[in-house]
Amino acid sequence: MRTNDTPKTPTTHSHDVVIVGGGAAGLSAALVLGRARRRVVVVDAGQPRNAPAAHMQGFLGSDGLAPAELLARGRAEVTGYGVEQVAGTVASITRCDTTTASAHSLLRFQVALVDGTTLETRTVLVTTGLRDRVPDIPGVRERWGRDLLHCPYCHGYEVADQPVGVLAGDQATTAETLAHAHLIRLWSDDVVLFANGATLTASQREQLVARAIGIVDEPVVSLAVDDNHLTGVVVAGGRIVPRTAMFVRPQFVPNDTLLIDLGCTVRDTGWVHVDATGATNVPGVWAAGNATNPRAQVITAAGEGSAAAIAINNSLVEEDLPTAVTNFRHGLPV
């Protein structure tokens, strides 16, 4: 996000829900809440995880659609229901509950953006996703999302019957890398596992050989690229193993700083704990998508956002009941 040298005078706006993150989960939630006639704002930094990908697969009704097009359609749809959208980055979220004249406590949060804007809201939904930590090998980051891929279910069909490689990251992820290789074997008869220095057991090697998956033990030096296309993998000693697509199992790192700072409970797995609706242990705070679920694909994240939105709306209705009863008893507008 671009910031100006001149400090901006802070402004405050009040909403029912502030959604942090405008990807599939955030926009899906905004759609549900906008249709429920809630005052909603979506704050998005404009850095979607799947931006390098040319196409999005496995989303019923939108299979093959460019990720940017899905988001553009989503933004247009929620705008039609009065959802406000802000381009920016959230710096912090602070809980500051208030008490009504009837002594009923209401949840309140202050959402501060890096540009000085402050959004006041009754509830917060965090859909900030995750980031992928990939092996530090020349060419890997540059080819990421193009012909260096991570999800067999997202990209396996598109590289079917091609010479495909599977790149191991480190010893800690060897088991996941092997599972990747066996999955990808469903789409191609020509699969090679690049152990990249990782030690394989005799049993693991036997399983690979049994499924006709090649094994290259030498460390990977770089990816070979010609005319903006992957052509092979360079291993120690200079040998080039021809490949036209590569898969790697990255380390998933959640973008959960806002949730952690709010005091949300973290599982032993290192991911913030949410229930089936996306509710965290902090009242008024929900999360959905890759921020809490590393395996959520686009369609899964959208579903989680929708479920969270319904739960949020229900909680707001319940929160309003005591005030409505008090106002009714005193002849005040409901």
SULWOSUL-V501245 format. One record per backbone hydrogen bond with DSSP energy under -0.5 kcal/mol. CO is the residue of the C=O (numbers start at 0). NH is the residue of the N-H. Records with the same first field share a line. If there is no record, write none. Layout:
CO: NH  NH
This chain:
4: 6
10: 117
12: 119
14: 121
15: 122
16: 18  40
17: 19  124
18: 20  42
19: 126
22: 26
23: 27
24: 28
25: 29
26: 30
27: 31
28: 32
29: 33
30: 34
31: 35
32: 37
33: 36
37: 39
38: 15  16
39: 83
40: 18  42
41: 43  85
42: 20
43: 87
47: 50
49: 52
55: 63  64
57: 59
58: 61
61: 64
64: 55
65: 68  69
66: 70
67: 71
68: 72
69: 73
70: 74
71: 75
72: 76
73: 77
74: 78
75: 79
77: 80  82
78: 81
83: 41
85: 43  87
88: 113
91: 111
93: 109
97: 105
99: 102
102: 104
103: 99
105: 97
107: 95
108: 110  120
109: 93  111
110: 118
111: 90  91
112: 115
116: 112
117: 12  119
118: 110
119: 14
120: 108
122: 17
123: 285
124: 19  126
125: 287
128: 254
130: 132  252
131: 133
132: 250
134: 136
136: 139  140
137: 222
138: 142
139: 143
140: 143
142: 145  146  147
144: 53
146: 148  245
147: 144
148: 247
149: 151
150: 154
151: 155
154: 158
155: 158
156: 159
158: 161
161: 163
162: 243  244
163: 191
164: 246
165: 167  193
166: 248
169: 172
170: 173
172: 176
173: 177
174: 178
175: 179
176: 180
177: 181
178: 182
179: 183
180: 184
182: 185
183: 186  187
186: 160
188: 190
189: 163
190: 213
191: 165  193
192: 194  215
193: 167
194: 197
197: 199
200: 204
201: 205
202: 206
203: 207
204: 208
205: 209
206: 210
207: 212
208: 211
211: 190  213
213: 192
214: 216
215: 194  195
216: 196
217: 195
218: 235
220: 137
221: 233
222: 224
223: 230  231
225: 228
228: 225
230: 242
231: 223
232: 234  240
233: 220  221
234: 237
238: 234  240
239: 241
240: 232
244: 164
245: 148
246: 166
247: 249
249: 251
250: 132
251: 253
252: 130
253: 255
255: 259
256: 260
257: 261
258: 263
259: 262
264: 272
266: 269
270: 266
274: 277
277: 286
278: 274
280: 282
281: 284
283: 123  285
284: 279
285: 125
287: 290
288: 291  292
292: 295
296: 300
297: 301
298: 302
299: 303
300: 304
301: 305
302: 306
303: 307
304: 308
305: 309
306: 310
307: 311
308: 312
309: 313
310: 314
311: 315
312: 316
313: 317
314: 318
315: 319
316: 320
317: 320  321
319: 323
320: 324
321: 325
322: 326
323: 327
324: 328
325: 329
326: 331
327: 330
